[in-house]
Amino acid sequence: MYDYDLLVVGSANADLVIGVERRPGAGETVLGSDLAVHPGGKGANQAVAAARLGARTALLARVGDDAHGRLLLDSQREAGVDTVGVLVGGAPTGVALITVDPSGDNSIVVSPGANGRLAPEDVRAAVSLLHASRVISAQLEIPLETVVEVVRNLPDGTRFVLNPSPPRPLPEEVLAVCDPLVVNEHEARVITGGDLEGSPEDWARALLALGPRSVVVTLGAEGALVASAEGTARVPSVAVQAVDTTGAGDAFTAALAWRLGLSETPAEAAAYAARVGAAAVTKPGAQVSFPTAEEVASL
C-alpha cells in the first residue's frame, strides 16, 4: 500500500507576473500591469495540481528561508500537499520573471536560487518518500544529477514520469525509465538533438528510439499524442477561451501522472489531463488557476 499517489521531485519558485500588451523585443522597454506575485515552479505547480484533483501528493523540493519560501509552503499546505520533503535554506527561493500578453501566451526567465541546491544527497536522505509513492514525477528546473539520483533510487513498481523542461540531452539511464517522457515540440527537438522531421507521430517514434518506455507529445490546441511500442493515439484538445497559459503544462503532466498511477491507459490518462490543462488556462496565474476534480468534470 502506497502512502502517496504522486511524489513530485522538482522546483519551487515565486512567479513575478506582469501583463503586457506585447512582449518587448531586444533593447526595447514596454510598460506593463502592476506586479503580481504567485507561488509557482514546475515541481510545486505539479504537486498543487495533483492535490487539488484529489491525489495524495508529496513534494521533494528546496526553498529559501524567506517570504517567497513561506508563500510556497503555505500554498502547498493549503492545497493538501504533504511538505515533509520540502527543505528550507541554502539559497534564496527561486524566482520566475513572467510576462503575459493579451492572448495568454507568456515568456519566462527563471533564477533557480534554492532549486539549484536540491542535491543528490537530499534524494538519498528522502528515499523513504520514494518507496512510499506509486508514481514519481520530475522536471529539469533542478540539477540533472539530482534527477539521475532519483532514477538510481527508483523503487521496483514505482512509475517515473519526466517533463524535461527546460530541455537538455538526457542520459540513457534516465530515458530508459521514463514512462512516459512528456514533451512539447521544442523539448522533443532538443532531446533528439534537433533531428525532428515529419509528423508528431514521427517525432514520437524518434523519441522512443532513444529508450523511454512511452512518450506523450503535447500539441497545444491540437491536443496530445501518446506513443509506446504498442502504437500511437491522438488525444483531442478541449476548446476554451485562454486567459493565461502559465502552468497549464504542469497541470497536464500532474494529472497524467496521477491517472496513470490509477491504471488508466495512456490515452485515457492523457484525455483527462487535456481537460485539466484546458481548465487551467481559463484563469490567470499558475497554482491559483488549477481546477478541482469537480471543475474538470463540469468542463
C-alpha positions in Angstrom: 0.0 0.0 0.0 1.4 3.4 -1.0 1.1 6.4 1.2 1.2 8.8 -1.8 -0.3 8.6 -5.3 2.3 11.0 -6.5 5.7 12.3 -5.3 6.9 15.3 -7.2 10.6 16.0 -7.2 11.3 19.4 -8.6 11.4 23.2 -8.4 9.5 25.7 -6.3 9.6 29.3 -7.4 7.9 32.6 -6.7 6.3 33.7 -10.0 6.6 37.5 -10.6 4.0 38.2 -13.2 3.4 41.4 -15.3 0.8 41.7 -18.0 1.9 43.4 -21.2 0.2 44.5 -24.5 3.1 42.8 -26.3 6.4 41.3 -25.2 9.4 43.5 -25.7 12.0 42.9 -28.4 15.7 43.2 -28.0 16.7 46.5 -26.4 13.0 47.6 -26.0 11.2 48.8 -22.9 7.4 48.3 -22.6 5.0 49.3 -19.8 3.0 46.6 -18.1 0.5 46.0 -15.4 1.0 46.0 -11.6 3.3 43.2 -10.4 1.5 40.1 -9.1 3.4 37.5 -7.0 2.2 33.9 -7.2 3.5 30.6 -6.0 5.0 28.6 -8.9 7.8 26.5 -10.2 7.2 23.3 -12.2 7.6 21.0 -9.2 5.4 23.0 -6.9 2.9 23.5 -9.7 2.6 19.8 -10.3 2.1 19.0 -6.7 -0.7 21.5 -6.2 -2.4 20.5 -9.4 -2.4 16.8 -8.4 -3.6 17.6 -4.8 -6.4 19.8 -6.0 -7.6 16.9 -8.2 -7.7 14.6 -5.1 -4.4 12.8 -5.4 -2.4 12.0 -2.2 0.6 14.1 -3.1 4.1 14.9 -1.6 6.8 17.3 -2.8 10.5 17.0 -2.5 12.0 20.4 -3.2 14.1 23.2 -1.6 13.1 26.8 -0.9 14.8 29.7 0.8 14.2 30.9 4.4 12.4 34.0 3.1 9.0 35.4 2.3 8.8 33.7 -1.0 9.6 30.4 0.6 6.9 30.8 3.1 4.4 31.7 0.3 5.2 28.5 -1.4 4.9 26.3 1.7 1.6 28.0 2.5 0.3 27.3 -1.0 1.3 23.6 -0.8 -0.3 23.0 2.5 -3.5 24.8 1.6 -3.8 22.5 -1.4 -3.3 19.5 0.7 0.3 18.6 -0.3 2.5 16.9 2.2 5.5 19.2 2.6 7.6 16.8 4.7 10.1 16.6 1.9 10.4 20.4 1.3 13.9 21.6 2.6 14.4 25.2 3.7 17.6 27.2 3.3 20.8 27.2 1.4 19.9 30.0 -1.0 17.1 32.4 -1.7 13.9 30.9 -3.1 13.9 30.6 -6.9 12.1 33.3 -8.9 10.4 33.2 -12.3 10.0 36.5 -14.2 6.9 36.2 -16.4 5.3 38.4 -18.9 1.8 37.6 -20.2 0.3 39.1 -23.3 -3.4 39.6 -24.0 -3.7 36.2 -25.8 -2.5 34.4 -22.7 0.9 33.5 -24.1 3.9 34.0 -21.8 7.7 34.4 -21.7 9.6 33.2 -18.6 13.1 33.7 -17.2 13.9 31.6 -14.1 16.5 32.4 -11.4 16.9 28.9 -9.8 18.0 30.0 -6.4 17.4 27.2 -3.8 16.3 24.9 -6.6 19.9 24.6 -7.7 20.8 23.4 -4.2 18.4 20.4 -4.3 21.2 17.8 -4.4 21.6 14.1 -4.9 22.2 13.6 -1.2 18.8 15.2 -0.5 17.2 12.4 -2.6 19.1 9.7 -0.7 18.0 11.2 2.6 14.4 11.1 1.4 14.5 7.6 0.0 11.6 6.6 2.3 9.4 9.1 0.4 10.3 7.4 -2.9 9.3 4.0 -1.6 6.0 5.4 -0.3 5.0 6.7 -3.7 3.1 5.0 -6.6 4.3 7.5 -9.2 7.3 9.9 -9.1 7.3 12.9 -11.4 10.3 15.2 -12.1 11.4 18.1 -14.3 14.6 19.8 -15.1 14.4 23.1 -13.1 16.5 21.2 -10.6 20.1 19.8 -11.2 20.1 16.9 -13.7 22.3 15.0 -11.3 19.5 15.1 -8.8 17.1 13.7 -11.3 19.7 10.9 -12.1 19.8 10.1 -8.3 16.0 9.8 -8.3 16.3 7.3 -11.2 19.0 5.3 -9.4 16.9 5.0 -6.3 13.6 4.3 -8.1 11.8 1.5 -6.3 10.6 -1.5 -8.2 7.0 -1.0 -9.2 7.1 2.8 -9.0 6.4 4.7 -12.2 8.7 7.5 -13.3 7.3 10.5 -15.3 9.6 13.2 -16.7 8.9 16.5 -18.3 12.4 17.6 -19.5 11.8 21.3 -19.1 13.9 23.3 -19.7 15.2 20.7 -22.1 18.6 19.3 -22.4 20.1 16.0 -23.7 19.3 13.2 -21.3 21.5 10.2 -20.1 20.4 6.8 -21.3 19.7 5.6 -17.7 17.1 8.4 -17.3 15.5 7.9 -20.7 15.2 4.1 -20.0 12.8 4.5 -17.1 10.6 7.4 -18.4 7.0 6.1 -18.6 6.2 8.5 -20.1 8.6 11.2 -21.3 6.3 14.2 -21.7 7.5 16.8 -24.2 6.3 19.6 -26.4 7.7 20.2 -29.9 10.6 22.4 -28.7 11.6 19.9 -25.9 11.3 17.0 -28.4 13.7 18.8 -30.8 16.3 19.3 -28.0 16.1 15.7 -26.7 16.5 14.3 -30.2 19.4 16.6 -31.0 17.5 18.8 -33.4 16.8 15.9 -35.8 13.0 16.3 -35.8 11.0 16.0 -39.1 7.6 14.9 -40.3 4.5 14.5 -38.2 4.2 14.3 -34.4 3.9 10.5 -34.9 7.4 10.7 -36.5 8.7 12.7 -33.6 7.3 10.2 -31.1 9.0 7.3 -33.0 12.3 9.2 -32.9 11.9 9.8 -29.2 11.0 6.1 -28.5 14.2 5.1 -30.3 16.2 6.8 -27.6 14.8 4.4 -25.0 11.8 5.7 -23.0 9.0 3.2 -22.3 6.4 5.6 -23.6 6.1 9.2 -24.9 3.5 11.9 -24.7 3.9 14.8 -27.1 1.8 17.9 -26.2 0.5 19.7 -29.2 -1.2 22.8 -27.8 -4.6 23.5 -29.5 -4.2 20.2 -31.4 -4.3 18.1 -28.2 -1.6 15.5 -27.5 -0.1 12.3 -28.9 0.6 9.2 -26.8 3.0 6.6 -28.1 4.7 3.4 -27.0 5.8 0.1 -28.6 2.2 -0.8 -28.9 1.4 2.2 -31.2 0.3 5.8 -31.1 -3.0 7.6 -30.4 -4.1 11.2 -30.8 -5.9 12.9 -27.9 -8.0 15.9 -28.9 -7.9 19.3 -27.1 -10.7 21.0 -25.3 -11.8 24.3 -26.7 -11.8 27.1 -24.1 -11.1 30.8 -24.0 -7.4 31.1 -22.9 -6.7 33.8 -20.3 -3.2 32.7 -19.1 -1.3 29.6 -20.2 1.2 29.8 -17.2 1.4 26.4 -15.5 -1.0 24.7 -17.9 1.7 22.2 -19.0 2.4 21.4 -15.3 -1.3 20.8 -14.6 -1.4 18.5 -17.6 1.6 16.4 -16.5 0.5 16.1 -12.9 -3.0 14.9 -14.0 -1.4 12.5 -16.5 1.0 11.0 -13.9 -1.8 10.6 -11.3 -4.2 8.9 -13.7 -1.6 6.6 -15.0 -1.0 5.5 -11.4 -4.7 4.6 -11.2 -4.0 2.1 -14.0 -5.7 4.1 -16.8 -4.4 3.6 -20.3 -2.1 6.3 -21.6 -4.8 7.6 -23.9 -7.4 7.7 -21.1 -5.0 9.5 -18.8 -3.9 12.0 -21.5 -7.6 12.8 -22.3 -8.3 13.6 -18.7 -5.0 15.6 -18.4 -6.1 17.6 -21.5 -9.3 18.6 -19.7 -7.3 19.7 -16.7 -4.9 21.7 -18.8 -7.8 23.4 -20.6 -9.4 24.3 -17.3 -6.2 25.8 -16.0 -5.8 28.3 -18.9 -9.2 29.9 -18.3 -7.9 31.7 -15.1 -4.9 33.9 -14.5 -1.9 32.6 -12.7 -0.4 29.1 -12.2 -1.4 27.4 -9.0 -4.4 29.6 -8.3 -5.8 28.5 -11.7 -5.6 24.8 -11.2 -9.0 23.1 -11.2 -10.6 20.7 -8.7 -12.0 17.3 -9.9 -15.5 18.8 -9.8 -14.4 21.7 -12.1 -12.8 19.3 -14.6 -16.0 17.2 -14.6 -18.1 20.2 -15.4 -15.9 21.4 -18.3 
